[in-house]
Amino acid sequence: MDGLVISGTQVSYIGQDCREVPEHLGRDCGHFAKRLDLSFNLLRYVTSTRCRPGLGDPVPLVTAGR
């Protein structure tokens, strides 16, 4: 899991060119993470709540840099 940084309850997965939230982040970090930083990836919308059920409607993302 190159690029994964965990600091307390913050999980960062920055600059990995992900087009969707990687399943391993939810599986491995979903039980404790309160903040997820996916900056500088290729995401456009969060459309799945597989990582944290009950999150609600899709969230449009503002991408920086790319």
Buried (B, 14 or more C-beta within 10 A) or exposed (E): EEEBEBEEEEBBBEEBEBEBBBEEBBEBBBEEBEEBBBBBBEBEEBEBBEBEEEEEEEEEEEEEEE
